[in-house]
Amino acid sequence: MVGVQLKHHPRFGWRTGIGALLVLAVMSTAACAAPQPEVVIDSPPTDSSRQWAEETIETMTPAQKVGQLFITHAYGRTADSTADEDVTNNRSTHGVDSAAELVAKYHLGGVIYFGWANNIADPEQIAGLSNGLQEAAMGDTGVPLFISTDQEHGAVVRIGPPVTQFPGNLALGASQDPSLATDSAVVISQELRAMGLNQNWAPVADVNVNPQNPVIGVRSFGADPAKAAEFTAAAVAGYQNEPGPMAASAKHFPGHGDTDVDSHTALPVITHDEKEWWELDAPPFVAAVDAGVDMIMSAHIRFPALDDTGTPATLSHPILTGLLREQLGYDGVIVTDSLSMEGVRQDHTDSQVPVEALKAGADLLLMPPDIDLAVSAVMEAVESGDLTAERIDESVLRVLELKHRRGLVGEQGVDLTTVSQTVGIGDHHAVAERVAAASVTAIRSDGDVLPLTDDKPVLVTGSGNETVGALAEAITTHGHTSTAQAAGDDPDPQKRREVTDAARKAGAVVVVTRNVAAHPAQAELVDELVATGTPVVVLSVAAPYDVNRLSAATVLATYSDIPVSLKAAAAVMCGQAEATGRLPVDVPVVDTPDDVLYPIGHGIP
């Protein structure tokens, strides 16, 4: 295989069986399309990591062991926050006053950061919070915490500027260059580590083959299983092998890419048969296993071909143990998706879920809705024999070993005075600019429209006030006169009339669209703008499926609406750069979705 070096791993071994052969065949076919630089894969854990884990577990009480299996959120910008709102939220959610008390009371294995939990203000504050939490953990069990967040970038990003912002996975897939996934992950890792985080819930390894998918979409590297596998392995290498390494987590096993249901609110069903699973869903996870990924996150989905009982994958022994552990040979840490999501709570109580997840083969339990209930349920299951002490020790050893291998043991916290020397520096922004420039895709192009001429004003309109304003500003930097007049996600007839009236006075119109299938008024706006006779350029800033509902003759895609992506699109529109990106997904015909309008790899130079 060109691009990613797959090595025999002492902990994983070689895969066997027809499924593995199918995976390797699919991956090899795509990999031969374009040579890529070799990615050196992470080495196996050292004996010292295992030795430390075994020595440490001998000193731990049963409650401390169980606590290591939980990661949850806490409120506050500091570990000991006394702000009224933080104290109130911590008491009502967890029964404690502060994050530090939460860590000590339940001997937590980790903490996850969110903006809505008031954890995120600026890089120095985040670093201080991380230091305070680690101090609380070391004062309790002497075992450092996993400190994590969902910093996928693109559609899911928890920490905004000045942290360097990247376009996201689908944009990376459009770039056709897996080395950019490695480079991006290196930067993300370095900046998170500078703020005291040591674990990222990324990369997404789902293969997005369903245009109606409401929860994955642009979070995926694309719809080609082999290419998604190559990008997944490249991202894992960037997170785990480069300076400032951190634990990566491939998600959401066994594959959340072909669903039109959001597992945050319901329980999706994947209808692939076993052969389709090996061909479509498995390759990125197999690649992640071969790359030595530290964690794999389960999905709250039903997958009848893999478990005919209909049990959600997070609670399924045939899926987590039979398939992931035994068939794929994975012996790293298995973590659940958030146990607060409705997808895992429909048929099980909140006290049953953590116990059943551990029985299925999970090691880490993420964000139970009631931490006290969940911890008590696991403790009671051990006392009753429903869970054995050996089963708990098995997971705790994996968790401890990984913490040692990632260098958490013995760390003295991060230096708040040097955070700015890593976060948001010029070299990091340059990597994001490379990704954005490589991702811009010309899906449809009328040669008479682009490049925009600088002798006529450009009207920028469409979805998103900030997006429209930033794009107009980016176009202006290339010497054009541009005006921003946002229309919103669902422009009503009056708003569309206002925009079309303005368009008749402009030399060209640039329309921003996102998720036109859910917001058809955007397509009506494009139709009415085309009817004015003013040249129209559409910029799709989310998944590229918009193009199949649009009448404009020129349509570009960036897969992202962050400033760096808008600047890259403006450079293409103004003739300062070429659109080198290629579609990472098939765009189907609207009325006959089995027919492909624009295939994977399509793009107009």
N, C-alpha and C positions, 0 to 999 in steps of 0.2 A: 504494500500500500504506500502510495506516495503522499507525503505531507505529514502524516502522523505515524510515528513508529510504535507499533503495537508489540509490547514485550510480554513474555511469560512473567507472571507475577506470583511470587511464592505464596501469597495469601489467597490468590484467586485461581491459579492454575489455568489450564487451557479449557476453553469451552468444547463441548462435544455434542454431537447430534445434528440432525438436518437443519434445525433452527439456526445454529451457529454458522453452518455452511451458507445458508441463505443470507445471513447478515454480512458475512465476509464478501460474498459475491456481489451484493448490492453496493457495499461500500467501495469495493475495489473498482467497480465499473465507473463510478463518478470520480474517484480519486485520480484515475488515469487521464481525466479530461484536461487537467492543468497542473503541472508540477508545482508543489509548494515546498517551502523550507521545512526541514525536519523539526518536529517538536520533540524535545527530550522529555520523557515521561518520568514522573516522580518515582523515587526509589522507595522500597518497602520500609516499614517501620523498623527502627533499630532495636536491638536487644535491650538497650538501656530504657527505651520507652516502655517496653513490656515489663521489665524488671521494676521500674518505678510504679507502674500501675498495680502490679501484684503486691508490692510492698505496701502501697497506700491503702488498698482495699482491705488489707488485714487490720488496719487501725480504725476503720469506719464502723459506725453503728448501723443497724438496719435502717433507721430513719435517714441517716446521711446518705446511704447507698440509694435509697428510693428517691431522695431529693435530687441526686445527680441526673436522674432520668427526665427531669422537667425543665423546660424553658418557657418563660412567660414574660409578660410586660409589667412594668411598674410606672407610676406617674411621678413626674418631677424632673427638673433640670439638674438637680444635684441628688446624690444618693440619700442625703438626709434632709431633703426639702421640707420646710415648715410652712410653705405657702398654703393658704386655706384651701384652695381648690385641689391641690395635690393631696393634701391630707384627707380631705373628704372623699376623693376618688379612690385613694388607696384603701381607706377604711371600708367603703361600700363594696369594692371589688374583691379585696384580699384580706380584709380584717386587720390590717396593720397601718401604721402612720406613714411609713416611708419605704422607699426602695431598699434601703439597707436592712430594715427590719424584715422585709419580705425575704430577702436572700438568706438571712440568718435563721428565720423561723422555719423555713422549708428546706434549707440546705441546698438551694437551687443549683442545677447544673449550668444554667445560662439565663440571660436576659435578652430580650429583643426590643429594639428602639422603634418608636413611631412618633410622628409629629402630633397626632391627636392625644398621645400620652404626655405631651409637654416635655419630650426628651430632647428636642432638636431646636436650637437657636442659632448657634454658630460653631465652627470647628473647635475653638478653644473650650467652649462650654461643654461640648460633647466629650472632649478629652477628659475634662475634669469629672464629669459624670462617670465615665468609664473607670477612672482611677478610684473614685469613691466606692463604686460597686465591687471592684476587685479587692479593695481593702476590707470591705465587709465580708466577702467570701473567704479571704485568707484568715480573717479573725475567727471564722466559724469552723470550717472543715480543713483549712489549709490547702484547699484545692481551688485553683483559679476558675473563673467563669468563662464559658463561651459568651461573648458579647456580639450580637448579630443585628442585622437589619435586612430588609428586602431592597437591595441596591442593584436591581437588574439593569436599570437605566432604560430610557425610552418611556414606555407607558407606566412602568412601576419603578419609582425612585423615591426614597424616603428623605434623603439629605440633598437639598438643593444647593445653588451657588452660595459661597464661592467654591464649593466642591465641583470639580470638573464634571460637566454633563455630557453624556454620550447619547447618540441617536437610538440605540437599542438593538435587539437581536435581528429583527427582520431587515433593518438597514445593513447590518453586518452581512447577512445572507445575500443581500443584493450586491454587496461589494465583490463577491466571489473570491475573497481573499481571507482564508482562515487565519493568516498571521495577524490580521487586524483584530481578530477576536482575542488572540493571545496578548497583543499589545494593549488592548483596552482593559483586559482583566488585570494586567500588571499595574496599570495606573490606578484602577479602582481599588485593588488590593493595597497599594502603597498609601493611598489617601485614607482609606478606612483604618488601616493599622496606625497611621499617625494620630487618629482620633480615638485610639484604644479599642477599636473593634477587631475581632479576630476570626469572624465567621460571616460569610455572605450567603444568603439564600439565592444562589445563582450558580450555574446557568440553567435556564429553562431548556429542557431537552425534548419537549413535546414537538411532534411533527404536525404542523397545522395544515391538515388536509381538508378542513371544513370551513368554507367562507363564512358560515353562520356562527362560528365559535365565538361566544361572548366573553370568554375569560382568558383565552390564550392569544390568538391573533398575532399582533406585532411583537409579542413577547417570544415568539418562536423564531428559530433561524430559517424556517421555511417549510415547504411541503415535500422536498426531496429528502428521503430518509438518509441516504448516503452522505449528502452534503450537510444535513443537520448533524449527523454523527461526527463528521470531520470538524465542524465548528465547535461542537460540544467538547470534544477532546482538546481542541486548541485553547478554549476558554479555561478548562480545568488546569491545563499546563500553566497558563498565565497566572491563575490565582495561587496555585500551590507550589510552583517551582522557582518563581522569580524573587528578587529581593523584596522583603516585607511580606512573606507568604501568609496565606490564611486558608482556613478550611472552606472548600467549595461544596455546593450541594446541588447535584443534578435533580431536576424535578420535572414532572410529577409522575412517578412510576405507578402503573405500567404504561402510561401514555394518555394525556388529556387532550390530544390534538383533534380528535374527530367527534366533537359533541356540539350541540346547540343549546346546552344547558349549563348554567353557572353553578359549580359545586359550592359556592358560598351560600346559595339560597335553596338548592335542591340537590338531588342525587342523580347525576348523569348516568346513562347506560351506553357503553361502547359495544357496538354490534359486530366488530371485526371477529372473524374466526381465528383459530390459532395460527394458521399459515399467514394470514394477513397481519397478525400481530408481529410475527417474526420479520415480515417484509417491511411493514410500515412504521410500527411503533418502537420496536426493539433496538434498531441500530444505534441511535444516540446513547441509549443506556448501556449497551454492550461496549460502546466506545468509551463511555465514562468509567465503566468498571476496568477496562484495560488500561485506562489512563491513571488508575489508582485514585479515583475520586474519594474524598474523605467521607462524604455523606450522600445518600440518595433519599429524596423525600417522596413519600407515598401520596397517591391521589385518592380523593374521596369519590370514587367512581365504581359503578358495577361493571364487571367485564365477564359476562357469562361464559365465554369460551375459555377463560382462565380459571374461573371458579363458578361452577354451575349452581351454587347455592344462592347466588346473588348478593353475597356479603360484600360490603364496600372493600376495596383493595386495602385500605388502611387497617382493616380488621381481619383480613383474609390470610390464613396460614398457607393455603396453596399458592398464593401470589407472592407474599413477602418471604416466606421460607422455602416453599417448594420451587418457585420460579427464580426469585432473585438470589436467594442464598445458594440453593442446591444446583439449579440448572445454569445460572450465570456465574456461579462461583464467587459471589460477592461476600466479603467478610468485613466490610467497613461498617460505618454507623448508618443505620436506617432511622430516619426521623419521620414523624407524621406531619402532614399538613396541619394547619391550625384546627384544634379539636373544638373550637367555637363555631366552625362552619356547619351549616345545616346539612351538608351532604353526608356527614358522618353521624348525625344525631337523629336521623329520621326513625330508625328502627331500634335504637339502643339508648339507654339512659346515660346521663353524664357520669354516673359512677361505673357503668359497664364499659364505656368506651376505652378508658385508659388501660383497664385490665385486659380487654380483648385485643387491644393493639399490641401489648407486650406478649400475649400468648401467640399472636400471629407472627411475631418476629421483629417488631419495632424495638429500637433502643432508646430513642428520645421522644418525649411527648410534648408537643408544641401547643402552648396557649390553651389549656383546658378552660372552659367557661367559669369553673369554680375550682381554684387551686386546692383549697382545703378539702373539698369533697373528693377530688381526683387523687390526691396524695393518700387520704384516708382509705379510699377504695383499694389502692394498690397494697397498702400496708395490711389491710384486712384480708386481701386475697392471699398474701404470703402467710399470714397467721393461720388461715383456714386450709392451706395446701392447694388452693386453686392456682396459685403461682408458687413455684418452688424458689427457695433461696438461691439455688444454682442458676435458675433462669435470670434472676435479678443480677447476680454476680457476672454473668456472661455479658450483659449489656453494660454494666458499670465498668468492666474492664475495657471494653471497646472505647467508651467515652474517655476514661482516664488516659488510655494509651494515646488516643488522638490528641488530647490536650498537651501531653508531653511532646509528642512528635511535632506539633505546631509551635513549639517553643514557648508555651504559656507558663510553664513551671519555672519559677525563678525570676520572671519579669518583675521589674520594679515600677511599672506604670509608665505612662508616656510623658514626655516633657512638653508642658503647655506652651513654653516660650518658643518652641521650634516647629509647632504645627504648621504655621504659615509658610515654612520653607518647603513643605511637601504638598499641601492642599492647594489646588487651583493654580499651580505654577505654569509658566509659559510652555514648557516642554510637554506638559500633560494636555494642555489645550490644543497643541499641535497634533497630538494623536487623535483627539476628537475631530479636528478639522479634516484629517485624512480619511477618517471613517465616513464623515458626512459627504465629502467630495466624491468618494468612491461609490456612494450609494444612490446618488441621484439617477433616476431612470426615466428615459423618454419612452413612454408606452405608446403614444400616438403623436405624430408630429406633422403639421402642415408646414412645408418649407418656406411659405410666405409670411409666417407669423414670427418665428424666432430667427435670429436674435431680435429683441426689441430695439427699435431705433430711438436715438436720443433727441430727436427733433419734435416729438409729440408726447404729451403728458400720458402717464400710465395711471389707471385707476386700479387700486387693489381692494378687493372686497371678498365676501364669503364668511366662513366660519371662524369665530374667535377674535375678539377685540385685540388682544395682545398679539396674536399670530398675524393678523392682518396688518397691524401697525408695524411690527418688527420686519415683516416682509417688504412693506413699502419703504421703510428706512434702508433696508439692505439694497433694494433696487436703486435708491437715490445715491448710494455710495459709488455707483458705477456711472454717475453723470447724468442720470435721468431725472426728470421731474415726475414725482409720483404722489398720489393722494390716497389716503386710507379711508375707506368707508365700509366698515364691517356690516354684514347683513345678518349674522347670527346663524345658529344651527338650523332653525326652522323659520326662514323669512316669510312673513305673511305677504299677501298681495300688495299692500301699501308699501312695505319695505322694498319689495322687488321693483315696484314702479320707481321709487326714489333712486334705486341703484341703476336701473336701466336709463333713466333720464340723465344721470351723471355720465353713464357710459357713452351716450351719443356725443358728448363733448370731449371724449378722451381719444387718444390715438390707439390705445390698446387697453384691454381689461385682463387682469390676473385674478382668478377666482380660487379661493382656498376651499377645499371640500374635505369632509371627514365623515365616514359611515353614512353614505348617501342612502343605503338600503333602509336604515332606520329613520332617516331624515329626508324624505323625498322632495321636500320643498327646495332643497339645494339643487337638485336636478332641474326643477322648474325654473329656478333663477338662471342656471346656465343656459337653458333653452331660450329664455327671453333675452338674455344678453347676446346670444348668437344671432337672434332675429334682428337685433339693432344694426347688424352689419359691421360693427366694430370688432376688430380681431380679438379673439378670446383665447387665453391660456389658462388651463386648469392645473392647480397644484394639489394633488392628493397628499395629505399629511398624516394619514393613518394607514390602515391596510389598503392595498392598491385595488381592491375590488370595486371601488367607486367608478372606475373607467367604463364598466359595462353598462352603466345607467346614464352616461353623459353624452351629449350631442356635440361637444366641442371637438374640433379637429386636432387640437394640440393638448396633450395631457402628460404632465410630469408627475413623478412620485418621489417622496423623500422618506416615507414610513415614519416620520417624526416631525414635530412642530417646534422643537427647541431652536434657539437662535442660530446655533452652528449649522443646523440643517437648512434653515431658511436662507442663510447667507450662501450656502453652497448652491441652492436652487436659483437664487438671484444671479449668481455668477454664470450659471448655464443660460438663463433667460437673456442675459445681457451679452452673451457671446464671449465671455471671459474664461469659460471652461467647457469641457465636453461632458455630456451625460454618459458616463461609462457603466453605470449600474445596470443590472439585469434582474428581471422578475424572479424572486425566490419562491413564488407560488404560481399555480395556474389561476387564471381569471376565467371563470365559466361564463357561458351565455346565460342571461338572466332567466329566460323562460324554459331553457333546456339545460339545466346545470350539469348534465353529464357531458355536454359538448364544451370544448375549450375555445374561448375567444382569443386569449393570449396565453401561450404556454410558458412554463418555467424556462428561464433563460432568454426570454424575449426582451429586446431593448433596441432602440434606434440610435445609432451612433451620432 
